Amino acid sequence: MSSRGTGAERRAAITGIGVVAPNGTGTDTFWKATREGTPHLARIDRDGCDGMPLAVAGLVKDFDPAATVEDRFLVQTDRFTHFALAAADQALADASVPDLPAFSIGVATASSSGGGEFGQRELQNLWGAGPGFVGPYQSIAWFYAASTGQISIRGGFKGPCAVVADDEAGGLDAVAHAARSIRRGTEAMVVGAAEAPIAPYSMVCQLGYRELSRAVEPERAYLPFDPAACGFAPAEGGAVLVLEEAEAVRRRGARVRALIAGHGATFTGTGDWGESREGLARAIRRALDEAEAAPSDVDVVFADALAVPAADRAEVMALADALGPHAADVPVTAPKAGIGRAYCGGPMLDCAAAVLAMEHGAIPPTPGVFATEYDIDLVTGHARTAEPRLALVLSRGLMGCNAALVLRRGDDCG
């Protein structure tokens, strides 16, 4: 029987989480490493990447796509879609979604760049051997919407499908899009983002980012809010969530891991990072308003944490603008400092970490950072014991998009 109701009555609940990250595949491995603050940045050792100014990244290792993805999907997809398919499998298994009509389950993903590794290989075939040596899947594998299409085809999902393309903030915006679909009557949504930007062509494209760290030592490459901050290290990987209508989940006796409580999105352009202050603050206020939460209700902030001094300063000031005096007291963390920024996949990994932090009663640290000159309570060194009930996740894209997402602990759904 459908749980369809009015938009005001329907709330989007997270029931499943899947993770593929530099610090582990699967939520248990990911959470253990995240909680311990173990750094996983490394020197890039991929073929064709020698001698580039970009030397350090978060690399997903010991990942065998063939162990999860069938051959017929492997041959027509890029590594970023392999990650998404594997994470979707985990999330669906975790959620134990009931047998629903195909048109009741939808898919939404986000991507910053699509399948650069697959596209590079096929373009090399084109110029090296000729058009007849370019595979037919070049037409779809590179496309930033490929993961949405392949997850829906593989799962037989025929509900609302979408892809969000607004740089790094797209991960949070995709979650908001999926939550709106739940409120409008869709029974379940598979939503997430995964990226695979560590290949020669993709890396050359990134070299135009002035915010990119040129450090050659992994331990110095990504230090947000630190006096030695020198830019960010990129990463591959991401996370997928399963969203369902909260009351329907309760009726079937399943676990609500968290609630999507509020979201805000703004755009401030590609000028100076100081301009992001006002836009990020507006996004935070909108997210809190939608969640019907006061600034003092925020128990933990998962920061965007770009590790560019002007951007870090703007983020701290945006928190002060939006949260008032509470901004100096609320714990702030950036687990991504230990694994790198996975572009659209980064805020999805932060969402996964936020849910796990609320479940396990611990706020993970910011790896590698032990001092800050900003007026924030940055969690460093070790995980902090706490009982967060409301988490604020932030993201800013390099092209000027800002997003904020409010998550409530699962046992607050009554």
VOPAGU-2260 file (C-alpha; in pm, 1 decimal, decimal comma):
REM VOPAGU-2260
SITE   aa  ch    i         X         Y         Z
SITE  MET   A    0       0,0       0,0       0,0
SITE  SER   A    1     127,9     344,2     -84,2
SITE  SER   A    2     231,8     577,2     195,6
SITE  ARG   A    3     144,1     873,8     -21,0
SITE  GLY   A    4      41,2    1185,5     169,8
SITE  THR   A    5      71,0    1561,0     152,9
SITE  GLY   A    6     411,4    1718,4     109,1
SITE  ALA   A    7     396,6    1862,9     461,2
SITE  GLU   A    8     342,1    1517,6     612,2
SITE  ARG   A    9     612,5    1331,7     424,7
SITE  ARG   A   10     970,0    1345,1     552,2
SITE  ALA   A   11    1277,2    1203,0     383,2
SITE  ALA   A   12    1466,7     953,8     597,1
SITE  ILE   A   13    1807,7     801,3     530,8
SITE  THR   A   14    1777,5     423,5     557,7
SITE  GLY   A   15    2089,4     308,5     374,3
SITE  ILE   A   16    2449,7     424,9     332,1
SITE  GLY   A   17    2718,7     304,2      93,4
SITE  VAL   A   18    3076,8     432,2      80,6
SITE  VAL   A   19    3380,0     399,0    -144,6
SITE  ALA   A   20    3658,5     623,3     -13,7
SITE  PRO   A   21    4037,3     649,4      10,9
SITE  ASN   A   22    4013,0     542,4     375,5
SITE  GLY   A   23    3788,6     244,5     315,5
SITE  THR   A   24    3509,6      77,8     124,6
SITE  GLY   A   25    3197,1       8,5     328,7
SITE  THR   A   26    3063,2     211,3     620,2
SITE  ASP   A   27    3233,5      10,9     895,5
SITE  THR   A   28    3582,1      50,3     749,3
SITE  PHE   A   29    3516,8     411,8     652,8
SITE  TRP   A   30    3387,0     507,5     996,3
SITE  LYS   A   31    3670,7     337,7    1183,8
SITE  ALA   A   32    3932,5     526,6     981,6
SITE  THR   A   33    3735,8     852,9     994,9
SITE  ARG   A   34    3686,2     832,4    1369,3
SITE  GLU   A   35    4053,8     755,7    1424,7
SITE  GLY   A   36    4156,0    1046,9    1202,6
SITE  THR   A   37    4392,7     827,8    1005,6
SITE  PRO   A   38    4547,2    1022,2     713,3
SITE  HIS   A   39    4516,1     854,9     374,2
SITE  LEU   A   40    4659,1    1109,8     132,3
SITE  ALA   A   41    4938,2     968,4     -83,6
SITE  ARG   A   42    5173,4    1048,7    -368,0
SITE  ILE   A   43    4999,9     990,4    -701,0
SITE  ASP   A   44    5139,1     678,0    -867,4
SITE  ARG   A   45    4900,4     635,3   -1160,0
SITE  ASP   A   46    5033,9     570,9   -1510,7
SITE  GLY   A   47    5087,7     890,5   -1708,6
SITE  CYS   A   48    5073,2    1118,6   -1405,8
SITE  ASP   A   49    5447,2    1155,2   -1349,0
SITE  GLY   A   50    5593,1    1503,8   -1351,9
SITE  MET   A   51    5267,6    1693,5   -1304,7
SITE  PRO   A   52    5249,3    1983,7   -1057,4
SITE  LEU   A   53    4973,1    1791,0    -879,4
SITE  ALA   A   54    5155,2    1530,7    -668,9
SITE  VAL   A   55    4924,0    1429,2    -381,6
SITE  ALA   A   56    4567,2    1299,7    -376,1
SITE  GLY   A   57    4327,8    1069,2    -196,8
SITE  LEU   A   58    4338,8     740,4    -388,5
SITE  VAL   A   59    4090,7     455,0    -360,1
SITE  LYS   A   60    4302,0     141,8    -335,0
SITE  ASP   A   61    4217,4    -228,7    -309,7
SITE  PHE   A   62    3893,4    -168,1    -500,1
SITE  ASP   A   63    3802,9    -439,3    -749,1
SITE  PRO   A   64    3499,2    -330,6    -952,4
SITE  ALA   A   65    3464,4    -679,7   -1097,8
SITE  ALA   A   66    3384,4    -808,9    -750,4
SITE  THR   A   67    3068,2    -597,9    -746,8
SITE  VAL   A   68    2975,9    -493,7   -1099,1
SITE  GLU   A   69    2878,8    -732,7   -1378,3
SITE  ASP   A   70    3095,1    -746,0   -1691,2
SITE  ARG   A   71    2828,0    -597,1   -1914,8
SITE  PHE   A   72    2824,2    -282,9   -1701,1
SITE  LEU   A   73    3199,9    -270,2   -1647,3
SITE  VAL   A   74    3281,8    -244,7   -2017,2
SITE  GLN   A   75    3052,9      51,9   -2072,0
SITE  THR   A   76    3135,7     259,1   -1764,3
SITE  ASP   A   77    3415,3     470,6   -1618,8
SITE  ARG   A   78    3575,7     431,6   -1278,7
SITE  PHE   A   79    3353,1     704,0   -1129,4
SITE  THR   A   80    3046,6     498,2   -1217,4
SITE  HIS   A   81    3208,7     181,4   -1080,1
SITE  PHE   A   82    3233,5     362,3    -746,1
SITE  ALA   A   83    2872,1     477,0    -768,2
SITE  LEU   A   84    2741,4     130,1    -854,5
SITE  ALA   A   85    2935,6     -30,1    -569,3
SITE  ALA   A   86    2818,2     231,9    -318,6
SITE  ALA   A   87    2459,1     197,4    -441,4
SITE  ASP   A   88    2474,4    -178,2    -383,1
SITE  GLN   A   89    2590,3    -119,8     -26,5
SITE  ALA   A   90    2324,3     142,9      41,8
SITE  LEU   A   91    2039,8     -68,4     -95,8
SITE  ALA   A   92    2152,1    -370,9     105,1
SITE  ASP   A   93    2176,9    -155,4     417,4
SITE  ALA   A   94    1829,1     -11,4     364,4
SITE  SER   A   95    1657,8    -344,5     288,5
SITE  VAL   A   96    1411,4    -157,7      69,4
SITE  PRO   A   97    1089,0    -357,9      39,3
SITE  ASP   A   98     963,4    -490,7    -292,1
SITE  LEU   A   99     826,7    -175,5    -453,6
SITE  PRO   A  100     695,6    -106,6    -803,5
SITE  ALA   A  101     973,3       2,2   -1039,3
SITE  PHE   A  102     813,4     343,8   -1085,4
SITE  SER   A  103     827,7     403,8    -707,9
SITE  ILE   A  104    1209,5     413,1    -688,2
SITE  GLY   A  105    1412,5     696,5    -839,3
SITE  VAL   A  106    1778,7     791,6    -872,5
SITE  ALA   A  107    1962,9    1123,1    -839,5
SITE  THR   A  108    2338,7    1172,1    -862,1
SITE  ALA   A  109    2582,4    1458,6    -896,6
SITE  SER   A  110    2910,5    1480,6   -1084,5
SITE  SER   A  111    3167,6    1750,8   -1145,3
SITE  SER   A  112    3343,3    1606,9   -1447,5
SITE  GLY   A  113    3218,0    1264,0   -1552,9
SITE  GLY   A  114    3433,2     983,4   -1688,2
SITE  GLY   A  115    3768,8    1136,0   -1772,9
SITE  GLU   A  116    3968,1     812,2   -1765,2
SITE  PHE   A  117    3735,6     631,8   -2008,0
SITE  GLY   A  118    3715,8     935,6   -2233,5
SITE  GLN   A  119    4093,1     976,3   -2244,2
SITE  ARG   A  120    4143,4     613,7   -2344,4
SITE  GLU   A  121    3895,0     636,2   -2629,4
SITE  LEU   A  122    4034,4     967,3   -2755,0
SITE  GLN   A  123    4380,6     810,7   -2757,7
SITE  ASN   A  124    4236,1     531,4   -2972,1
SITE  LEU   A  125    4082,4     789,9   -3204,8
SITE  TRP   A  126    4405,1     982,5   -3264,1
SITE  GLY   A  127    4638,1     685,2   -3246,5
SITE  ALA   A  128    4448,1     427,3   -3452,3
SITE  GLY   A  129    4146,1     594,7   -3609,5
SITE  PRO   A  130    3769,2     629,3   -3563,4
SITE  GLY   A  131    3708,5     258,1   -3610,7
SITE  PHE   A  132    3894,7     187,6   -3287,5
SITE  VAL   A  133    3671,4     405,4   -3070,2
SITE  GLY   A  134    3428,0     193,8   -2869,2
SITE  PRO   A  135    3053,8     262,8   -2882,8
SITE  TYR   A  136    3034,7     332,0   -2509,6
SITE  GLN   A  137    3245,3     646,1   -2544,3
SITE  SER   A  138    2915,8     819,6   -2618,6
SITE  ILE   A  139    2782,6     752,6   -2267,3
SITE  ALA   A  140    3064,2     657,2   -2028,5
SITE  TRP   A  141    3224,2    1002,7   -2009,5
SITE  PHE   A  142    2890,1    1179,3   -1955,3
SITE  TYR   A  143    2836,7    1324,2   -1607,2
SITE  ALA   A  144    2486,3    1167,0   -1599,3
SITE  ALA   A  145    2620,6     814,9   -1656,1
SITE  SER   A  146    2594,5     704,8   -1293,1
SITE  THR   A  147    2227,1     797,4   -1268,4
SITE  GLY   A  148    2153,9     604,4   -1586,0
SITE  GLN   A  149    2352,9     294,7   -1495,1
SITE  ILE   A  150    2219,1     271,3   -1137,7
SITE  SER   A  151    1862,4     299,3   -1266,1
SITE  ILE   A  152    1913,6      48,2   -1549,5
SITE  ARG   A  153    2095,4    -203,3   -1331,5
SITE  GLY   A  154    1838,3    -178,5   -1052,1
SITE  GLY   A  155    1535,3    -160,3   -1278,9
SITE  PHE   A  156    1434,8     170,2   -1119,1
SITE  LYS   A  157    1188,7     372,8   -1327,2
SITE  GLY   A  158    1093,4     648,9   -1085,6
SITE  PRO   A  159    1211,6    1011,7   -1105,5
SITE  CYS   A  160    1574,2    1028,1   -1221,0
SITE  ALA   A  161    1802,9    1330,1   -1223,8
SITE  VAL   A  162    2160,9    1448,6   -1230,6
SITE  VAL   A  163    2280,6    1767,0   -1061,7
SITE  ALA   A  164    2574,2    1951,8   -1216,2
SITE  ASP   A  165    2675,1    2249,1   -1003,0
SITE  ASP   A  166    3030,8    2168,9    -905,7
SITE  GLU   A  167    3109,6    2040,1    -556,0
SITE  ALA   A  168    2787,1    2165,2    -399,9
SITE  GLY   A  169    2603,5    1925,0    -630,7
SITE  GLY   A  170    2633,4    1641,4    -379,8
SITE  LEU   A  171    2421,5    1822,0    -120,3
SITE  ASP   A  172    2188,3    1962,5    -384,5
SITE  ALA   A  173    2126,3    1611,0    -518,3
SITE  VAL   A  174    2025,0    1499,4    -168,8
SITE  ALA   A  175    1784,7    1792,5    -147,1
SITE  HIS   A  176    1639,8    1705,0    -488,2
SITE  ALA   A  177    1587,7    1345,3    -376,9
SITE  ALA   A  178    1425,1    1459,7     -51,8
SITE  ARG   A  179    1180,6    1674,7    -249,2
SITE  SER   A  180    1094,9    1371,2    -461,3
SITE  ILE   A  181    1012,5    1178,9    -143,0
SITE  ARG   A  182     794,0    1464,5     -19,8
SITE  ARG   A  183     609,8    1465,3    -352,7
SITE  GLY   A  184     521,9    1096,7    -329,4
SITE  THR   A  185     814,9     886,5    -450,3
SITE  GLU   A  186     860,2     586,5    -220,2
SITE  ALA   A  187    1240,7     559,3    -236,0
SITE  MET   A  188    1534,7     746,6    -388,7
SITE  VAL   A  189    1890,7     631,2    -446,2
SITE  VAL   A  190    2103,7     945,5    -423,8
SITE  GLY   A  191    2473,7    1018,2    -416,8
SITE  ALA   A  192    2789,7    1119,6    -594,7
SITE  ALA   A  193    3123,7     962,2    -673,2
SITE  GLU   A  194    3420,6    1099,2    -862,6
SITE  ALA   A  195    3735,8     956,9   -1023,0
SITE  PRO   A  196    3948,6    1259,4   -1118,8
SITE  ILE   A  197    4292,3    1098,9   -1080,3
SITE  ALA   A  198    4385,8    1022,4   -1440,4
SITE  PRO   A  199    4617,4    1222,0   -1671,3
SITE  TYR   A  200    4346,5    1403,6   -1870,5
SITE  SER   A  201    4140,6    1479,8   -1559,9
SITE  MET   A  202    4445,0    1601,2   -1372,2
SITE  VAL   A  203    4550,0    1836,5   -1650,1
SITE  CYS   A  204    4199,5    1985,2   -1642,7
SITE  GLN   A  205    4232,3    2047,0   -1269,7
SITE  LEU   A  206    4564,6    2227,4   -1297,8
SITE  GLY   A  207    4376,4    2546,4   -1379,3
SITE  TYR   A  208    4235,7    2557,3   -1025,3
SITE  ARG   A  209    4439,0    2809,6    -830,4
SITE  GLU   A  210    4308,6    2651,5    -509,1
SITE  LEU   A  211    4479,9    2318,8    -581,6
SITE  SER   A  212    4764,9    2225,5    -347,3
SITE  ARG   A  213    5105,8    2188,9    -509,1
SITE  ALA   A  214    5259,8    2032,8    -197,8
SITE  VAL   A  215    5461,3    1718,2    -259,5
SITE  GLU   A  216    5445,6    1584,8      96,6
SITE  PRO   A  217    5111,6    1415,7     176,9
SITE  GLU   A  218    5115,5    1536,3     537,0
SITE  ARG   A  219    5137,4    1901,0     420,7
SITE  ALA   A  220    4911,2    1889,2     117,6
SITE  TYR   A  221    4570,6    1962,8     273,1
SITE  LEU   A  222    4551,6    2155,5     601,1
SITE  PRO   A  223    4221,5    2346,5     629,0
SITE  PHE   A  224    4203,1    2624,1     890,2
SITE  ASP   A  225    4574,4    2572,4     959,8
SITE  PRO   A  226    4829,4    2857,8     940,6
SITE  ALA   A  227    5017,1    2643,5     685,1
SITE  ALA   A  228    4713,3    2595,3     458,3
SITE  CYS   A  229    4820,6    2589,5      92,4
SITE  GLY   A  230    4518,5    2457,4     -97,1
SITE  PHE   A  231    4332,0    2130,6    -124,7
SITE  ALA   A  232    4428,9    1783,2    -238,1
SITE  PRO   A  233    4175,3    1617,7    -471,6
SITE  ALA   A  234    4036,9    1270,5    -413,7
SITE  GLU   A  235    3837,8     996,1    -575,3
SITE  GLY   A  236    3543,1     812,9    -424,3
SITE  GLY   A  237    3204,8     908,8    -286,4
SITE  ALA   A  238    2892,0     786,9    -112,8
SITE  VAL   A  239    2534,5     686,4    -192,2
SITE  LEU   A  240    2229,8     710,8      34,2
SITE  VAL   A  241    1887,1     552,1      17,3
SITE  LEU   A  242    1603,8     786,2     114,6
SITE  GLU   A  243    1253,3     670,9     203,5
SITE  GLU   A  244     945,3     829,8     356,2
SITE  ALA   A  245     998,6     829,3     733,4
SITE  GLU   A  246     653,8     709,5     841,1
SITE  ALA   A  247     659,4     422,2     591,7
SITE  VAL   A  248     997,2     316,7     731,2
SITE  ARG   A  249     861,1     315,5    1085,4
SITE  ARG   A  250     556,7     112,9     981,5
SITE  ARG   A  251     771,8    -163,8     838,8
SITE  GLY   A  252     990,9    -166,9    1147,8
SITE  ALA   A  253    1306,5     -56,5     968,0
SITE  ARG   A  254    1575,0     177,4    1098,5
SITE  VAL   A  255    1573,0     549,3    1028,0
SITE  ARG   A  256    1940,9     641,8    1028,8
SITE  ALA   A  257    1880,8    1016,1     992,9
SITE  LEU   A  258    1631,8    1268,9     861,8
SITE  ILE   A  259    1693,6    1520,9     584,0
SITE  ALA   A  260    1572,5    1821,9     779,9
SITE  GLY   A  261    1669,4    2126,7     574,9
SITE  HIS   A  262    1864,3    2254,1     275,9
SITE  GLY   A  263    1979,1    2584,8     136,9
SITE  ALA   A  264    2159,1    2670,9    -186,7
SITE  THR   A  265    2298,2    2997,4    -323,5
SITE  PHE   A  266    2533,1    3121,4    -594,3
SITE  THR   A  267    2797,7    3389,0    -546,6
SITE  GLY   A  268    3000,1    3366,8    -866,4
SITE  THR   A  269    3365,7    3303,0    -935,3
SITE  GLY   A  270    3521,3    3616,0    -790,0
SITE  ASP   A  271    3719,9    3651,1    -471,3
SITE  TRP   A  272    3657,2    3385,4    -205,3
SITE  GLY   A  273    3552,7    3657,9      34,3
SITE  GLU   A  274    3232,5    3688,9    -167,1
SITE  SER   A  275    3131,6    3336,7     -65,1
SITE  ARG   A  276    3079,6    3455,4     292,9
SITE  GLU   A  277    2740,4    3610,2     230,2
SITE  GLY   A  278    2619,0    3331,0       2,9
SITE  LEU   A  279    2719,6    3052,1     239,2
SITE  ALA   A  280    2561,0    3232,4     533,8
SITE  ARG   A  281    2234,3    3262,7     338,9
SITE  ALA   A  282    2246,2    2892,9     253,2
SITE  ILE   A  283    2293,4    2805,8     621,1
SITE  ARG   A  284    2003,5    3028,2     728,1
SITE  ARG   A  285    1775,6    2877,0     464,6
SITE  ALA   A  286    1867,2    2524,3     569,3
SITE  LEU   A  287    1801,1    2601,1     936,0
SITE  ASP   A  288    1471,8    2774,1     853,4
SITE  GLU   A  289    1354,6    2472,5     654,8
SITE  ALA   A  290    1458,0    2245,9     941,5
SITE  GLU   A  291    1275,1    2472,0    1188,9
SITE  ALA   A  292    1597,3    2481,9    1389,0
SITE  ALA   A  293    1765,1    2762,9    1578,8
SITE  PRO   A  294    2137,4    2833,6    1540,1
SITE  SER   A  295    2191,2    2701,7    1892,8
SITE  ASP   A  296    2042,0    2365,7    1788,5
SITE  VAL   A  297    2342,4    2287,1    1567,3
SITE  ASP   A  298    2555,9    2026,7    1744,9
SITE  VAL   A  299    2831,1    1979,8    1485,9
SITE  VAL   A  300    2943,4    2141,4    1160,5
SITE  PHE   A  301    3108,3    1939,9     883,9
SITE  ALA   A  302    3293,8    2223,5     715,9
SITE  ASP   A  303    3363,0    2282,9     348,4
SITE  ALA   A  304    3726,7    2338,4     452,5
SITE  LEU   A  305    3896,6    2444,3     129,3
SITE  ALA   A  306    4236,7    2509,5     292,5
SITE  VAL   A  307    4278,7    2838,4     106,0
SITE  PRO   A  308    4324,3    3113,0     368,3
SITE  ALA   A  309    4074,8    3353,9     209,7
SITE  ALA   A  310    3817,6    3076,9     166,4
SITE  ASP   A  311    3865,5    2940,9     518,3
SITE  ARG   A  312    3829,1    3291,9     658,7
SITE  ALA   A  313    3508,8    3345,4     459,6
SITE  GLU   A  314    3365,0    3016,4     585,5
SITE  VAL   A  315    3439,6    3103,5     948,1
SITE  MET   A  316    3277,7    3444,8     902,1
SITE  ALA   A  317    2975,2    3288,1     730,6
SITE  LEU   A  318    2928,6    3060,3    1030,4
SITE  ALA   A  319    2947,8    3362,7    1260,1
SITE  ASP   A  320    2696,2    3550,3    1045,4
SITE  ALA   A  321    2449,9    3260,0    1039,3
SITE  LEU   A  322    2495,1    3107,8    1384,9
SITE  GLY   A  323    2581,4    3416,6    1586,9
SITE  PRO   A  324    2767,1    3358,5    1915,9
SITE  HIS   A  325    2707,8    2982,7    1884,3
SITE  ALA   A  326    2957,7    2973,6    1596,1
SITE  ALA   A  327    3247,6    3001,2    1840,4
SITE  ASP   A  328    3121,0    2712,2    2054,6
SITE  VAL   A  329    2984,8    2451,1    1813,4
SITE  PRO   A  330    3232,3    2174,3    1723,7
SITE  VAL   A  331    3359,0    2207,5    1365,6
SITE  THR   A  332    3531,5    1924,3    1183,9
SITE  ALA   A  333    3671,4    1843,7     839,7
SITE  PRO   A  334    3743,0    1469,5     806,5
SITE  LYS   A  335    3814,1    1525,8     436,9
SITE  ALA   A  336    4154,1    1668,3     535,1
SITE  GLY   A  337    4266,7    1307,6     569,5
SITE  ILE   A  338    4132,0    1179,5     238,5
SITE  GLY   A  339    4111,2    1481,5       7,4
SITE  ARG   A  340    3821,2    1658,1    -160,5
SITE  ALA   A  341    3630,3    1422,1    -387,0
SITE  TYR   A  342    3448,5    1711,5    -554,6
SITE  CYS   A  343    3073,8    1621,2    -561,3
SITE  GLY   A  344    3156,1    1301,4    -375,0
SITE  GLY   A  345    3314,0    1498,1     -89,2
SITE  PRO   A  346    2997,4    1637,5      71,3
SITE  MET   A  347    2833,7    1296,4      26,3
SITE  LEU   A  348    3114,6    1143,0     232,1
SITE  ASP   A  349    3059,2    1419,1     487,8
SITE  CYS   A  350    2689,1    1327,4     500,9
SITE  ALA   A  351    2780,7     964,8     564,9
SITE  ALA   A  352    3027,0    1069,4     836,5
SITE  ALA   A  353    2767,8    1300,2     995,5
SITE  VAL   A  354    2508,6    1022,0    1017,6
SITE  LEU   A  355    2765,9     784,2    1163,4
SITE  ALA   A  356    2881,4    1049,1    1412,4
SITE  MET   A  357    2524,9    1091,4    1537,9
SITE  GLU   A  358    2480,1     715,3    1563,0
SITE  HIS   A  359    2808,3     645,4    1742,3
SITE  GLY   A  360    2822,9     949,6    1969,9
SITE  ALA   A  361    3156,9    1077,3    1845,3
SITE  ILE   A  362    3272,5    1371,1    1634,3
SITE  PRO   A  363    3566,4    1271,4    1412,5
SITE  PRO   A  364    3876,9    1491,1    1403,9
SITE  THR   A  365    4034,0    1697,7    1128,3
SITE  PRO   A  366    4336,1    1482,8    1031,9
SITE  GLY   A  367    4676,2    1647,9    1021,0
SITE  VAL   A  368    4558,8    1979,9    1164,7
SITE  PHE   A  369    4658,2    2062,7    1521,5
SITE  ALA   A  370    4633,6    2441,6    1534,6
SITE  THR   A  371    4403,1    2706,8    1396,4
SITE  GLU   A  372    4409,6    3083,8    1407,5
SITE  TYR   A  373    4033,7    3114,9    1359,1
SITE  ASP   A  374    3768,1    3160,7    1625,1
SITE  ILE   A  375    3610,5    2817,6    1585,8
SITE  ASP   A  376    3609,3    2503,0    1797,9
SITE  LEU   A  377    3791,9    2285,4    1546,2
SITE  VAL   A  378    3802,4    1917,0    1644,1
SITE  THR   A  379    4164,1    1803,1    1607,9
SITE  GLY   A  380    4383,5    1518,3    1720,6
SITE  HIS   A  381    4126,5    1266,8    1840,4
SITE  ALA   A  382    3754,6    1205,1    1804,8
SITE  ARG   A  383    3545,4    1393,8    2057,4
SITE  THR   A  384    3280,1    1213,3    2259,4
SITE  ALA   A  385    2946,2    1386,5    2207,4
SITE  GLU   A  386    2578,8    1319,0    2141,9
SITE  PRO   A  387    2505,1    1527,7    1832,4
SITE  ARG   A  388    2140,6    1533,3    1731,0
SITE  LEU   A  389    2161,7    1791,3    1453,4
SITE  ALA   A  390    2446,5    1814,0    1203,5
SITE  LEU   A  391    2515,6    2092,6     954,3
SITE  VAL   A  392    2705,2    1988,6     639,5
SITE  LEU   A  393    2854,9    2261,6     418,7
SITE  SER   A  394    2987,1    2265,7      63,5
SITE  ARG   A  395    3115,3    2527,4    -180,2
SITE  GLY   A  396    3203,7    2473,6    -540,9
SITE  LEU   A  397    3500,1    2630,4    -715,2
SITE  MET   A  398    3257,2    2792,3    -958,7
SITE  GLY   A  399    3059,7    2977,9    -689,7
SITE  CYS   A  400    2784,9    2739,6    -575,2
SITE  ASN   A  401    2715,7    2713,3    -201,9
SITE  ALA   A  402    2504,2    2455,3     -19,9
SITE  ALA   A  403    2409,6    2366,1     336,1
SITE  LEU   A  404    2228,1    2053,9     453,6
SITE  VAL   A  405    2078,9    1988,7     797,4
SITE  LEU   A  406    2055,0    1628,6     919,3
SITE  ARG   A  407    1867,8    1515,2    1229,9
SITE  ARG   A  408    1944,3    1201,4    1423,9
SITE  GLY   A  409    1727,7     905,8    1330,2
SITE  ASP   A  410    1555,9     867,0    1665,5
SITE  ASP   A  411    1420,3    1222,4    1629,8
SITE  CYS   A  412    1168,9    1111,1    1366,8
SITE  GLY   A  413     884,1    1054,2    1610,8
